[in-house]
């Protein structure tokens, strides 16, 4: 608890100065950082129309990227390393085509990376903030300019994203993370504590990195998340071990190279592809672990959290655990909803990028009165969706990421086909002969607690429960009671009174909540992202507070006059 006392310490120091005619020892040893001013603006999303400059450049980048198999090393400090554990990243929509060859770090190399990151952190943390901001701004310019289409091509071919999904992710969102986090850091430095008499004492706060290392574990589904998880802690003065996803390896490597070119020194971020359990077991056993920045599954994050808890007595710091773990995101449709908005928003939210978004709509609750129109609209639109090669710009979506995802998603489709409570209304075809293709699938459930309505699928499967209009209150309760996830959700209603009610009823069911809009599409700086319950720690990536989670602030008090008394004036009366 902090209190402001104007009559004790400061008064004593002032009295001492007056009594002895003293001057201050010296001026402040701390200089306020003079950081550049720049606006908070989102990177424009390019359109890629026929004949446009960006489309021509992207088509050339796609051909160039597909024509070779990139050799991607492990990078620790300034060393490029290769092991006998060779892996390949393939194109999900053409899994015989190897896009990149890479290597898994073994049990000897992960400790080497820990040592490098920990030692580098001490030196990197002394780099002035204005210099770090300059590097990040340069990186953003490189991503927006000469490397934009290389990032997009690597994401399209390696993660099977269509052109617009890649542009939103590996271009615009990634650039926004890099630029805006420097803006938020700059703005955070503007707050300084109260100094009642700056000639006597000066109070200040500075931001430090955390001694040790941060482990960044990134997913396949958003290239931008990899850049944010690894480089936002680095921006704040930390040393980082970055474990990229095997299925986003190439696009993440492009980010790494760009940041190096921009000026991030060797050892600040170390690129360490490896087996998940090897990585997790090694980092959690190190006393230098300062934090884990994670996006992935609940079981994996739970495992890491449990290991940290079991080892808590060995650490130099209490490790910071930040995680985003997905969701069972919902669209709740009220009888007053606009049907066209419901249909269009749900198709996009559920089936863009094959539903492989943490925020994708996976379950929907529809009133009986609107169901015939909603059903008809969904099925008509679903039938128009083209599923194919990402280099075909008319494709709406493409393949799911790999064979494991294909098998998992197909198991839910098979469950829908065999269950008496479920009916496949559209889609359901699965074919992995060339690529890992699963057609957008719409399932109606008569049981709102069936596992297809409650478990995260992370694929192009939309499950719908139709409720009677008179049972809207019961349907509202189902949203929060049927699953422990709470990432994103949307309510569709023209009834303003119900909109207001929904804001309260659904308050704990979603970290990102939408009214008459789809549950996907958060934009950095506009809708900071994250959820609660089993969806994660809700630290809101893309918002102003996220950067501060990776800093350890230091409060500093400087006194400019000698202290000559141990008593107080009232004691001499």
C-alpha positions as CSV (number, residue, x, y, z in Angstrom):
1,X,0.0,0.0,0.0
2,X,1.4,3.4,-1.0
3,X,0.6,6.6,0.8
4,X,1.6,10.2,0.1
5,X,3.1,11.9,3.1
6,X,3.9,15.6,2.5
7,X,5.0,16.4,6.0
8,X,7.7,13.9,7.0
9,X,10.7,12.9,4.8
10,X,10.5,15.7,2.3
11,X,10.0,18.4,5.0
12,X,13.0,17.1,6.9
13,X,15.2,17.2,3.8
14,X,14.1,20.8,3.0
15,X,14.7,21.8,6.6
16,X,18.2,20.3,6.4
17,X,19.0,22.2,3.3
18,X,17.8,25.5,4.8
19,X,19.6,24.9,8.1
20,X,23.0,24.0,6.6
21,X,22.8,26.0,3.4
22,X,23.4,22.8,1.4
23,X,23.1,22.3,-2.3
24,X,22.1,19.1,-4.0
25,X,24.8,16.3,-4.4
26,X,24.4,16.3,-8.2
27,X,21.8,16.2,-10.9
28,X,19.9,13.1,-11.7
29,X,21.9,10.1,-12.8
30,X,18.9,8.9,-14.8
31,X,18.0,10.6,-18.1
32,X,14.5,10.4,-19.4
33,X,14.5,8.4,-22.7
34,X,13.8,10.7,-25.7
35,X,11.7,8.4,-27.7
36,X,10.5,9.2,-31.2
37,X,6.8,10.2,-31.7
38,X,4.8,8.2,-34.2
39,X,1.1,7.5,-34.8
40,X,-0.9,4.5,-33.8
41,X,-2.1,3.2,-37.1
42,X,-3.0,-0.2,-38.6
43,X,-1.2,-1.5,-41.6
44,X,-3.5,-1.4,-44.7
45,X,-4.7,-4.8,-46.0
46,X,-4.0,-5.1,-49.7
47,X,-6.7,-6.3,-52.1
48,X,-4.8,-8.5,-54.7
49,X,-7.1,-7.8,-57.5
50,X,-6.2,-9.0,-61.0
51,X,-3.4,-6.9,-62.5
52,X,-2.5,-5.2,-59.2
53,X,1.1,-4.7,-58.3
54,X,0.8,-6.8,-55.1
55,X,-0.8,-9.7,-56.9
56,X,1.9,-9.8,-59.5
57,X,4.6,-9.7,-56.8
58,X,2.8,-12.4,-54.8
59,X,2.5,-14.7,-57.8
60,X,6.2,-14.4,-58.4
61,X,7.0,-15.1,-54.7
62,X,4.7,-18.2,-54.7
63,X,6.6,-19.6,-57.7
64,X,10.0,-18.9,-56.2
65,X,9.1,-20.3,-52.8
66,X,7.5,-23.5,-54.3
67,X,10.5,-24.1,-56.6
68,X,13.0,-24.9,-53.8
69,X,13.2,-26.7,-50.5
70,X,14.6,-24.3,-48.0
71,X,17.2,-25.6,-45.6
72,X,16.4,-24.1,-42.1
73,X,19.0,-24.5,-39.4
74,X,18.7,-24.3,-35.6
75,X,20.1,-20.9,-34.7
76,X,21.7,-20.3,-31.3
77,X,23.5,-17.0,-30.9
78,X,25.5,-16.5,-34.1
79,X,25.8,-20.3,-34.8
80,X,23.8,-22.2,-37.4
81,X,23.4,-25.8,-36.2
82,X,22.1,-29.0,-37.8
83,X,21.4,-32.4,-36.1
84,X,20.7,-35.9,-37.4
85,X,17.0,-35.3,-36.5
86,X,15.9,-34.1,-39.9
87,X,12.3,-33.1,-40.4
88,X,10.3,-31.6,-43.4
89,X,7.5,-29.1,-43.7
90,X,5.2,-30.0,-46.5
91,X,2.4,-28.2,-48.2
92,X,-0.9,-29.2,-46.5
93,X,-2.8,-29.0,-49.8
94,X,-0.1,-31.1,-51.6
95,X,1.6,-33.1,-48.9
96,X,4.1,-34.8,-51.3
97,X,5.7,-31.4,-51.9
98,X,8.4,-30.6,-49.3
99,X,8.7,-26.9,-48.7
100,X,11.5,-26.8,-46.1
101,X,14.0,-29.1,-44.4
102,X,14.8,-28.4,-40.8
103,X,16.4,-30.0,-37.7
104,X,15.3,-30.8,-34.2
105,X,17.5,-29.5,-31.4
106,X,18.5,-32.4,-29.1
107,X,18.8,-32.5,-25.3
108,X,22.3,-30.9,-25.5
109,X,21.3,-28.0,-27.7
110,X,18.3,-26.7,-25.8
111,X,20.5,-26.1,-22.6
112,X,23.1,-24.4,-24.9
113,X,20.3,-22.1,-26.1
114,X,19.3,-21.4,-22.5
115,X,22.8,-20.4,-21.6
116,X,23.1,-18.2,-24.7
117,X,19.8,-16.4,-24.1
118,X,20.5,-15.9,-20.4
119,X,24.0,-14.4,-21.0
120,X,22.8,-12.2,-23.9
121,X,19.9,-10.8,-21.9
122,X,22.3,-9.0,-19.5
123,X,23.9,-7.1,-22.4
124,X,20.7,-6.6,-24.5
125,X,18.8,-5.2,-21.5
126,X,21.3,-2.3,-21.5
127,X,20.4,-1.3,-25.0
128,X,18.6,2.0,-24.9
129,X,14.8,1.9,-25.6
130,X,15.1,4.3,-28.5
131,X,17.6,1.9,-30.2
132,X,15.3,-1.1,-29.7
133,X,12.3,0.9,-31.0
134,X,14.4,1.9,-34.1
135,X,15.2,-1.7,-34.8
136,X,11.5,-2.8,-34.5
137,X,10.4,0.1,-36.7
138,X,12.9,-0.9,-39.3
139,X,11.7,-4.5,-39.1
140,X,8.1,-3.4,-39.7
141,X,9.2,-1.4,-42.7
142,X,11.0,-4.4,-44.1
143,X,7.9,-6.6,-43.5
144,X,5.6,-4.0,-45.2
145,X,7.9,-3.5,-48.1
146,X,10.5,-5.9,-49.6
147,X,9.6,-9.0,-47.6
148,X,5.8,-8.7,-47.6
149,X,5.2,-11.2,-50.3
150,X,7.9,-13.6,-49.1
151,X,6.1,-13.8,-45.8
152,X,2.7,-14.3,-47.5
153,X,4.0,-16.9,-49.9
154,X,5.6,-18.9,-47.1
155,X,2.4,-18.7,-45.1
156,X,0.1,-19.6,-48.0
157,X,2.2,-22.6,-49.1
158,X,3.3,-23.8,-45.7
159,X,0.1,-23.3,-43.8
160,X,-2.5,-23.5,-46.6
161,X,-3.8,-20.0,-46.2
162,X,-5.7,-18.3,-49.0
163,X,-4.3,-15.0,-50.2
164,X,-6.6,-12.8,-48.0
165,X,-6.0,-14.9,-44.9
166,X,-2.3,-14.7,-45.4
167,X,-2.4,-11.0,-46.1
168,X,-4.4,-10.3,-42.9
169,X,-2.0,-12.5,-40.9
170,X,1.5,-12.6,-42.1
171,X,1.5,-9.1,-43.4
172,X,-0.9,-6.7,-41.7
173,X,-1.2,-8.3,-38.2
174,X,2.5,-9.1,-37.9
175,X,3.4,-5.6,-38.9
176,X,0.9,-4.2,-36.5
177,X,2.3,-6.3,-33.6
178,X,5.8,-5.1,-34.4
179,X,4.9,-1.4,-34.8
180,X,2.2,-1.1,-32.1
181,X,4.1,-2.8,-29.3
182,X,6.8,-0.2,-29.8
183,X,4.1,2.5,-29.5
184,X,2.7,1.0,-26.3
185,X,6.2,0.8,-24.9
186,X,6.9,4.5,-25.8
187,X,3.6,5.5,-24.2
188,X,4.2,3.5,-21.0
189,X,7.5,5.4,-20.4
190,X,5.5,8.7,-20.2
191,X,4.2,7.8,-16.8
192,X,6.5,8.8,-14.0
193,X,5.8,8.8,-10.3
194,X,5.1,11.9,-8.2
195,X,8.2,14.0,-7.2
196,X,6.9,16.6,-4.7
197,X,10.1,18.6,-4.8
198,X,12.3,17.6,-7.7
199,X,15.2,19.7,-6.3
200,X,15.3,17.5,-3.3
201,X,14.2,14.1,-4.5
202,X,13.3,12.7,-7.8
203,X,11.2,9.5,-8.3
204,X,11.2,7.5,-11.5
205,X,10.3,4.2,-13.0
206,X,12.3,2.3,-15.6
207,X,11.5,-0.9,-17.4
208,X,13.9,-3.8,-17.3
209,X,13.9,-7.2,-18.9
210,X,13.6,-10.2,-16.6
211,X,16.9,-11.9,-15.7
212,X,17.0,-15.3,-17.2
213,X,15.2,-16.4,-20.4
214,X,11.7,-16.4,-21.9
215,X,10.4,-19.5,-23.7
216,X,8.2,-18.7,-26.7
217,X,6.1,-21.6,-27.9
218,X,4.1,-20.6,-31.0
219,X,1.4,-22.3,-33.1
220,X,0.9,-23.0,-36.8
221,X,-2.3,-21.1,-37.4
222,X,-1.0,-17.5,-37.3
223,X,2.4,-16.5,-38.5
224,X,1.9,-13.2,-36.7
225,X,1.5,-14.9,-33.3
226,X,5.0,-16.4,-33.7
227,X,6.5,-13.0,-34.3
228,X,4.6,-11.6,-31.3
229,X,5.4,-14.4,-28.9
230,X,9.1,-14.3,-29.6
231,X,9.8,-10.6,-30.2
232,X,7.6,-8.7,-27.8
233,X,9.5,-10.1,-24.8
234,X,12.7,-9.3,-26.7
235,X,11.6,-5.7,-27.2
236,X,11.3,-5.4,-23.4
237,X,14.9,-6.5,-22.8
238,X,14.6,-10.3,-22.5
239,X,16.5,-13.2,-24.0
240,X,14.3,-15.6,-25.8
241,X,14.2,-19.3,-26.8
242,X,11.7,-19.5,-29.7
243,X,10.2,-22.9,-30.4
244,X,8.3,-22.5,-33.7
245,X,5.6,-24.9,-34.8
246,X,6.9,-27.6,-37.2
247,X,4.0,-26.7,-39.5
248,X,4.8,-23.0,-39.6
249,X,8.5,-23.4,-39.7
250,X,9.3,-21.6,-43.0
251,X,7.2,-18.4,-42.3
252,X,8.6,-18.2,-38.8
253,X,12.2,-18.5,-40.2
254,X,11.5,-15.6,-42.5
255,X,10.5,-13.5,-39.5
256,X,13.6,-14.5,-37.7
257,X,15.8,-13.4,-40.7
258,X,14.0,-10.1,-41.1
259,X,14.5,-9.2,-37.4
260,X,18.2,-10.1,-37.7
261,X,18.5,-7.9,-40.7
262,X,16.8,-5.1,-38.9
263,X,19.4,-5.2,-36.1
264,X,18.3,-7.7,-33.4
265,X,21.7,-9.0,-32.1
266,X,22.5,-12.7,-32.1
267,X,21.4,-14.5,-29.0
268,X,18.5,-12.2,-28.2
269,X,16.1,-14.6,-29.9
270,X,17.3,-18.1,-30.5
271,X,15.5,-20.2,-33.1
272,X,15.1,-23.7,-31.7
273,X,12.8,-26.2,-33.5
274,X,12.6,-29.3,-31.4
275,X,10.3,-32.0,-30.0
276,X,7.7,-30.5,-27.7
277,X,8.3,-32.6,-24.6
278,X,12.1,-32.2,-24.9
279,X,11.7,-28.5,-25.0
280,X,9.2,-28.4,-22.2
281,X,11.1,-30.7,-19.9
282,X,14.4,-28.8,-20.4
283,X,13.1,-25.2,-20.0
284,X,11.1,-26.0,-16.9
285,X,14.1,-27.7,-15.3
286,X,16.3,-24.6,-15.7
287,X,16.6,-22.2,-12.7
288,X,16.9,-19.4,-15.3
289,X,13.3,-19.8,-16.6
290,X,11.7,-16.3,-16.4
291,X,8.6,-16.9,-18.3
292,X,6.7,-18.9,-20.9
293,X,4.8,-17.2,-23.8
294,X,2.5,-19.8,-25.2
295,X,-0.2,-20.4,-27.8
296,X,-1.5,-23.9,-28.2
297,X,-3.6,-26.7,-26.7
298,X,-4.9,-26.8,-23.1
299,X,-3.2,-30.2,-22.3
300,X,0.2,-28.8,-23.4
301,X,-0.2,-25.6,-21.4
302,X,-1.4,-27.5,-18.4
303,X,1.7,-29.8,-18.6
304,X,4.0,-26.8,-18.7
305,X,2.2,-25.1,-15.8
306,X,2.3,-28.3,-13.7
307,X,6.0,-28.7,-14.4
308,X,6.7,-25.1,-13.3
309,X,4.7,-25.7,-10.1
310,X,6.6,-28.9,-9.3
311,X,9.9,-27.0,-9.8
312,X,9.0,-23.7,-8.2
313,X,11.7,-23.9,-5.6
314,X,14.5,-24.0,-8.1
315,X,13.8,-20.8,-10.0
316,X,15.5,-17.4,-9.7
317,X,12.2,-15.7,-10.5
318,X,8.6,-16.7,-10.3
319,X,8.1,-17.6,-14.0
320,X,5.5,-15.6,-15.8
321,X,3.0,-17.9,-17.6
322,X,1.1,-16.4,-20.4
323,X,-1.0,-18.7,-22.5
324,X,-3.8,-18.6,-25.1
325,X,-5.4,-22.1,-25.6
326,X,-8.2,-21.8,-28.0
327,X,-12.0,-22.1,-27.5
328,X,-15.4,-23.5,-28.3
329,X,-16.6,-20.2,-29.7
330,X,-20.3,-19.5,-30.2
331,X,-22.8,-17.5,-32.2
332,X,-26.0,-17.0,-30.2
333,X,-28.9,-16.0,-32.4
334,X,-31.9,-14.2,-30.9
335,X,-35.3,-14.3,-32.6
336,X,-34.9,-10.6,-33.5
337,X,-31.6,-11.3,-35.4
338,X,-31.0,-10.2,-39.0
339,X,-30.8,-13.6,-40.8
340,X,-28.5,-12.4,-43.6
341,X,-25.9,-11.2,-41.1
342,X,-26.2,-14.4,-39.2
343,X,-25.6,-16.6,-42.3
344,X,-22.8,-14.5,-43.8
345,X,-21.0,-14.0,-40.5
346,X,-21.2,-17.7,-39.5
347,X,-20.0,-19.0,-42.8
348,X,-16.9,-16.7,-42.6
349,X,-16.2,-17.4,-39.0
350,X,-16.6,-21.1,-39.2
351,X,-15.0,-21.9,-42.5
352,X,-12.3,-19.4,-43.3
353,X,-8.9,-21.0,-43.0
354,X,-10.8,-24.3,-42.4
355,X,-11.9,-23.1,-38.9
356,X,-8.3,-23.3,-37.7
357,X,-8.6,-20.1,-35.8
358,X,-8.7,-19.9,-32.0
359,X,-11.7,-17.6,-32.5
360,X,-13.6,-19.6,-35.2
361,X,-17.3,-20.2,-34.6
362,X,-17.7,-23.9,-33.7
363,X,-21.2,-23.9,-32.1
364,X,-24.4,-21.9,-32.8
365,X,-27.7,-21.6,-31.0
366,X,-30.6,-20.7,-33.3
367,X,-34.3,-20.1,-32.4
368,X,-36.8,-22.4,-34.0
369,X,-38.6,-19.4,-35.6
370,X,-35.6,-18.4,-37.7
371,X,-34.1,-21.9,-38.2
372,X,-35.7,-22.6,-41.7
373,X,-34.2,-19.4,-43.1
374,X,-30.9,-19.7,-41.3
375,X,-30.6,-23.4,-42.4
376,X,-31.4,-22.6,-46.0
377,X,-29.0,-19.7,-46.1
378,X,-26.1,-21.6,-44.6
379,X,-26.5,-24.6,-46.9
380,X,-26.8,-22.5,-50.0
381,X,-23.6,-20.5,-49.1
382,X,-21.8,-23.7,-48.0
383,X,-22.4,-25.2,-51.4
384,X,-20.7,-22.3,-53.1
385,X,-17.4,-22.6,-51.2
386,X,-14.5,-23.7,-53.2
387,X,-12.0,-25.8,-51.4
388,X,-8.7,-26.2,-53.2
389,X,-5.1,-25.1,-53.9
390,X,-4.2,-21.7,-52.3
391,X,-2.5,-20.6,-55.5
392,X,-6.0,-20.7,-57.1
393,X,-7.2,-17.2,-56.0
394,X,-10.8,-18.4,-56.4
395,X,-10.4,-20.9,-53.5
396,X,-12.4,-19.9,-50.4
397,X,-10.4,-22.2,-48.2
398,X,-7.9,-25.1,-48.5
399,X,-6.5,-28.1,-46.6
400,X,-6.2,-28.5,-42.8
401,X,-2.7,-28.4,-41.5
402,X,-1.5,-32.0,-41.3
403,X,-2.3,-35.7,-40.9
404,X,-2.9,-35.4,-37.2
405,X,-5.4,-32.6,-37.6
406,X,-7.1,-34.4,-40.4
407,X,-7.6,-37.6,-38.3
408,X,-8.8,-35.6,-35.3
409,X,-11.4,-33.6,-37.3
410,X,-12.5,-36.6,-39.3
411,X,-13.2,-38.4,-36.0
412,X,-15.9,-35.7,-35.2
413,X,-17.4,-36.0,-38.7
414,X,-17.5,-39.8,-38.2
415,X,-19.1,-39.3,-34.8
416,X,-21.8,-37.0,-36.4
417,X,-22.4,-39.7,-39.0
418,X,-23.0,-42.4,-36.5
419,X,-24.8,-40.6,-33.7
420,X,-28.5,-40.7,-33.3
421,X,-28.4,-37.1,-31.9
422,X,-26.6,-35.6,-34.8
423,X,-27.4,-35.0,-38.5
424,X,-24.9,-33.9,-41.1
425,X,-26.8,-31.2,-43.1
426,X,-24.0,-30.4,-45.5
427,X,-20.4,-31.4,-46.2
428,X,-18.7,-34.3,-44.3
429,X,-16.4,-35.4,-47.2
430,X,-12.8,-36.1,-46.1
431,X,-10.0,-36.9,-48.5
432,X,-6.3,-37.0,-47.7
433,X,-5.0,-38.6,-50.9
434,X,-3.3,-35.5,-52.2
435,X,-3.9,-32.9,-49.5
436,X,-5.6,-32.9,-46.1
437,X,-8.9,-31.8,-47.4
438,X,-12.1,-31.8,-45.3
439,X,-15.2,-30.2,-46.7
440,X,-16.9,-27.4,-44.7
441,X,-19.4,-29.4,-42.6
442,X,-22.6,-28.3,-40.9
443,X,-24.1,-30.6,-38.2
444,X,-27.4,-30.2,-36.3
445,X,-27.5,-31.6,-32.8
446,X,-30.6,-32.4,-30.8
447,X,-28.4,-32.7,-27.7
448,X,-26.7,-29.4,-26.6
449,X,-24.3,-31.3,-24.5
450,X,-23.1,-33.7,-27.2
451,X,-19.3,-33.6,-27.4
452,X,-19.5,-32.0,-30.8
453,X,-21.1,-29.0,-29.1
454,X,-18.7,-28.8,-26.2
455,X,-15.2,-29.9,-27.3
456,X,-12.8,-27.9,-29.3
457,X,-12.5,-29.3,-32.9
458,X,-10.3,-26.7,-34.5
459,X,-11.5,-27.6,-38.0
460,X,-14.3,-26.8,-40.5
461,X,-17.1,-28.3,-38.5
462,X,-20.0,-26.1,-37.3
463,X,-22.5,-27.6,-34.8
464,X,-25.9,-26.1,-34.4
465,X,-28.5,-26.5,-31.6
466,X,-32.0,-25.3,-32.4
467,X,-34.0,-24.0,-29.3
468,X,-37.6,-23.1,-29.0
469,X,-38.2,-19.4,-28.8
470,X,-39.9,-19.7,-25.5
471,X,-36.8,-21.4,-24.1
472,X,-34.4,-18.5,-24.8
473,X,-33.5,-18.2,-21.1
474,X,-32.4,-21.9,-21.0
475,X,-30.5,-21.5,-24.2
476,X,-28.6,-18.5,-22.8
477,X,-27.5,-20.5,-19.9
478,X,-26.2,-23.3,-22.2
479,X,-23.6,-20.9,-23.6
480,X,-21.6,-20.6,-20.3
481,X,-22.5,-24.0,-18.7
482,X,-21.7,-26.4,-21.5
483,X,-18.0,-25.8,-21.9
484,X,-15.0,-24.4,-19.9
485,X,-13.7,-22.3,-22.8
486,X,-14.3,-18.6,-22.9
487,X,-12.4,-17.1,-25.8
488,X,-14.8,-15.5,-28.3
489,X,-18.5,-15.3,-28.8
490,X,-21.1,-13.3,-30.6
491,X,-24.8,-12.4,-30.2
492,X,-27.0,-11.6,-33.1
493,X,-30.0,-9.5,-32.1
494,X,-31.9,-6.4,-33.2
495,X,-33.6,-6.2,-29.9
496,X,-31.6,-3.6,-28.0
497,X,-32.9,-4.8,-24.6
498,X,-31.6,-8.3,-25.3
499,X,-28.3,-6.9,-26.5
500,X,-27.9,-5.2,-23.1
501,X,-28.9,-8.4,-21.3
502,X,-26.5,-10.4,-23.4
503,X,-23.6,-8.1,-22.3
504,X,-24.2,-9.2,-18.7
505,X,-25.4,-12.8,-19.3
506,X,-22.4,-13.6,-21.5
507,X,-19.8,-11.5,-19.6
508,X,-17.7,-14.5,-18.5
509,X,-18.2,-16.6,-21.6
510,X,-15.8,-14.7,-23.9
511,X,-12.7,-12.5,-23.7
512,X,-13.6,-11.0,-27.1
513,X,-17.4,-10.4,-27.5
514,X,-19.2,-9.3,-30.7
515,X,-22.6,-7.8,-31.2
516,X,-24.1,-8.5,-34.7
517,X,-20.7,-9.5,-36.0
518,X,-18.8,-12.7,-36.4
519,X,-16.6,-14.1,-33.6
520,X,-13.4,-13.9,-35.7
521,X,-11.4,-11.0,-37.1
522,X,-9.9,-9.2,-34.1
523,X,-7.4,-6.5,-35.2
524,X,-4.3,-5.5,-33.3
525,X,-4.9,-2.2,-31.5
526,X,-8.7,-2.4,-32.1
527,X,-9.8,-5.6,-30.3
528,X,-6.9,-6.8,-28.1
529,X,-7.2,-10.6,-28.0
530,X,-7.5,-13.2,-25.3
531,X,-9.9,-15.2,-23.3
532,X,-10.4,-16.6,-19.8
533,X,-11.3,-19.9,-18.2
534,X,-9.6,-22.7,-20.1
535,X,-9.0,-20.4,-23.1
536,X,-6.0,-18.8,-21.4
537,X,-4.7,-16.1,-19.2
538,X,-6.3,-13.3,-21.1
539,X,-3.3,-11.0,-21.3
540,X,-4.7,-9.3,-24.4
541,X,-2.1,-9.5,-27.1
542,X,-2.5,-6.5,-29.4
543,X,-3.3,-4.2,-26.5
544,X,-1.4,-1.6,-24.4
545,X,-0.7,-3.8,-21.4
546,X,0.8,-6.8,-23.1
547,X,4.3,-5.4,-23.4
548,X,4.4,-4.6,-19.7
549,X,3.8,-8.3,-18.9
550,X,7.3,-8.9,-20.2
551,X,9.0,-6.1,-18.2
552,X,10.0,-6.0,-14.5
553,X,9.7,-2.3,-13.5
554,X,12.1,-0.7,-11.1
555,X,11.1,2.2,-8.9
556,X,14.0,4.6,-8.2
557,X,14.3,7.4,-5.7
558,X,17.2,9.8,-6.0
559,X,18.0,12.2,-3.1
560,X,20.1,15.3,-3.9
561,X,20.8,16.6,-0.3
562,X,22.6,14.9,2.6
563,X,20.5,13.6,5.5
564,X,21.8,15.3,8.7
565,X,19.1,14.4,11.2
566,X,17.6,11.3,12.6
567,X,14.9,13.1,14.5
568,X,11.8,15.1,13.4
569,X,11.0,18.7,14.1
570,X,8.1,17.9,16.6
571,X,10.6,16.0,18.7
572,X,12.6,19.3,19.4
573,X,9.6,21.3,20.5
